[in-house]
Amino acid sequence: MLDIVPQSLVKNVPKEEMSKLVNKCNALLYRKVREGTFKIIKTPYDFARKIFKSVLIFPGTKWCGAGDVADDYDDLGPAIETDMCCRTHDHCNNSIEGFKTKYDLKNKDFYTKSHCDCDNEFHQCLKDGETLISDAVGHLFFNILQTQCFKKDYPIVKCLKKWGIPIVRDVCQEYEQDENKPQKYQFFDGKMYQGKHESSFLKDLLSH
């Protein structure tokens, strides 16, 4: 992006100053979410596109989003419990990067897909948090972005139960599998997230 910005408008700042600015922006967004004044994107498509286009880090966190803005492993945002969940998930030791192949599985998407054990732990960690922020991150990751995970299991025959947001896509919640054949690595749709908080923020996020 800086390539298209005139040099006269570009100012180099020390890392410490940039870190302070990021923290201030993060704190402001976090406060807006808690006050219910955070602006909602009108459709799930727009929301997901905004996230990856802007490399959005979820308000109140430094690890929840596309990448991270943490100075080091111990650097966490105001929403500490939620951020710890995201940090652990980011450090999943078994994943397939975008457009890469592993276990004869080709990840055709641009985002990294984690082992289902990591996603399941992430899912439970967010639910255990029981906060507005943790539930919002859970809804975003599992219900809107609808990311897949992978694991070694019996071959999938068909989907028995689906769930999905209209106009986005259906995701499978229950599979029929052939237990007479050897297990193999496959992609599976993520579990739907149902949190404790049904705030106007989350309702608006999922209803537009």
C-alpha positions in Angstrom: 0.0 0.0 0.0 2.9 2.4 0.8 4.0 2.1 -2.8 1.0 4.2 -4.0 1.3 6.8 -1.2 3.3 9.9 -2.0 6.6 9.9 -0.2 5.9 13.4 1.2 3.0 11.8 3.2 5.0 8.9 4.6 6.7 9.3 8.0 8.9 6.7 9.6 8.2 6.2 13.2 10.0 4.2 15.9 8.6 0.7 16.7 7.8 1.8 20.2 5.7 4.7 19.0 3.8 2.5 16.5 3.2 0.0 19.2 1.6 2.7 21.4 -0.6 3.8 18.5 -1.8 0.2 17.9 -2.6 -0.1 21.6 -4.6 3.1 21.6 -6.6 2.1 18.5 -7.1 -1.4 20.0 -8.4 0.1 23.3 -10.7 2.5 21.5 -12.3 -0.3 19.4 -12.5 -2.5 22.5 -14.5 0.2 24.4 -16.8 0.7 21.4 -17.6 -3.0 21.3 -18.4 -3.1 25.0 -20.5 0.0 24.7 -22.4 -1.4 21.7 -21.3 1.4 19.4 -19.0 -0.6 17.1 -20.1 -0.3 13.5 -21.4 -3.5 11.9 -20.8 -4.4 8.3 -24.0 -5.1 6.5 -23.4 -8.6 5.2 -21.3 -11.6 6.2 -19.5 -11.3 2.8 -18.5 -7.7 3.5 -17.5 -8.5 7.0 -15.2 -11.3 6.0 -13.8 -9.3 3.1 -13.1 -6.4 5.4 -11.2 -8.6 7.8 -8.8 -10.1 5.4 -8.4 -7.0 3.3 -7.6 -4.8 6.2 -5.7 -7.5 8.2 -8.1 -6.8 11.0 -7.2 -7.7 14.6 -10.4 -8.1 16.7 -11.0 -5.2 19.1 -9.5 -5.8 22.5 -7.1 -8.4 21.3 -3.7 -8.7 19.6 -3.9 -12.3 18.4 -7.5 -12.7 17.2 -7.6 -12.0 13.4 -5.5 -12.3 10.3 -2.0 -12.4 11.9 -1.2 -10.6 15.1 0.1 -7.3 16.4 1.8 -8.5 19.5 5.3 -7.5 20.4 6.1 -10.9 21.8 4.4 -14.1 23.0 3.5 -12.6 26.4 1.9 -9.4 24.8 -1.9 -9.6 25.1 -4.7 -7.1 24.6 -7.3 -5.9 27.1 -9.5 -9.0 26.5 -6.9 -11.2 28.0 -8.8 -14.5 28.2 -10.0 -14.3 24.6 -6.6 -13.3 23.4 -5.0 -16.3 25.2 -7.4 -18.6 23.3 -6.4 -17.0 20.0 -2.7 -17.1 20.8 -2.9 -20.8 21.6 -4.8 -21.5 18.4 -2.2 -19.4 16.4 0.5 -21.7 17.8 -1.3 -25.0 16.8 1.6 -27.4 16.0 -0.2 -29.1 13.2 -1.6 -27.0 10.3 -1.7 -26.6 6.6 -0.9 -23.2 5.2 -2.9 -21.7 2.3 -2.3 -23.3 -1.1 0.0 -25.9 0.5 -0.2 -29.7 0.7 0.2 -32.0 3.7 -0.9 -35.5 4.3 -1.9 -35.6 0.6 -4.4 -32.9 1.5 -4.4 -29.7 -0.7 -5.5 -26.6 1.1 -7.1 -24.7 -1.8 -7.9 -21.7 0.4 -5.6 -18.7 1.2 -5.9 -19.1 5.0 -4.2 -21.7 7.2 -6.3 -24.7 8.2 -5.5 -26.3 11.6 -5.9 -29.8 12.9 -9.4 -30.4 14.3 -8.1 -30.9 17.8 -6.7 -27.3 17.7 -10.0 -25.9 16.4 -12.0 -27.9 19.0 -9.8 -26.6 21.8 -10.2 -23.0 20.4 -14.0 -23.5 20.3 -14.2 -24.7 23.9 -11.7 -22.0 25.1 -13.9 -19.2 23.7 -17.1 -20.8 25.2 -15.5 -21.1 28.6 -14.6 -17.4 28.5 -18.3 -16.5 28.6 -17.6 -12.9 27.5 -19.0 -10.7 24.8 -15.6 -10.6 23.1 -15.0 -14.3 23.2 -18.5 -15.0 21.9 -18.1 -12.5 19.1 -14.8 -14.1 18.0 -16.4 -17.5 18.2 -19.3 -16.4 16.0 -16.9 -14.8 13.5 -14.5 -17.7 13.2 -16.9 -20.6 13.3 -20.2 -19.2 12.0 -19.3 -16.4 9.5 -15.9 -17.4 8.1 -16.8 -21.1 8.5 -13.3 -22.3 8.4 -12.5 -26.0 7.9 -10.1 -28.2 9.9 -8.5 -31.6 9.1 -7.9 -34.9 10.9 -7.4 -38.6 10.3 -10.7 -40.4 10.4 -12.8 -42.9 8.6 -13.7 -41.9 5.0 -16.6 -39.5 4.6 -19.6 -41.0 2.8 -22.0 -38.0 3.0 -23.3 -35.2 5.2 -26.2 -36.1 7.5 -26.8 -32.7 9.1 -26.1 -29.2 7.8 -26.1 -25.7 9.2 -25.4 -22.5 7.5 -26.1 -18.8 7.0 -28.3 -18.0 4.0 -26.4 -16.9 0.8 -23.0 -17.9 2.3 -22.8 -21.7 2.4 -24.0 -24.8 4.3 -21.5 -26.5 6.6 -21.8 -30.1 7.7 -22.3 -30.8 11.4 -22.7 -34.6 11.3 -21.2 -37.0 8.8 -21.8 -40.6 7.7 -18.5 -42.4 7.6 -17.4 -45.8 6.3 -15.8 -47.6 9.2 -15.0 -50.6 7.0 -12.2 -48.7 5.2 -8.9 -47.4 6.6 -8.8 -44.0 8.2 -7.3 -41.2 6.2 -6.7 -37.4 6.5 -9.7 -35.4 5.4 -11.1 -31.9 5.7 -14.1 -31.4 8.0 -16.4 -28.4 8.4 -16.1 -26.6 11.8 -18.6 -26.8 14.6 -21.3 -24.1 14.9 -20.6 -21.7 17.7 -23.4 -20.9 20.2 -22.2 -18.6 23.0 -23.8 -17.3 26.1 -24.1 -13.7 25.0 -26.9 -12.7 22.6 -26.1 -9.0 22.5 -27.4 -6.6 19.8 -23.8 -6.6 18.5 -23.9 -10.3 17.8 -27.5 -10.2 16.5 -26.6 -7.4 14.1 -23.5 -9.2 13.0 -25.4 -12.4 12.0 -28.7 -11.0 10.9 -27.7 -8.5 8.2 
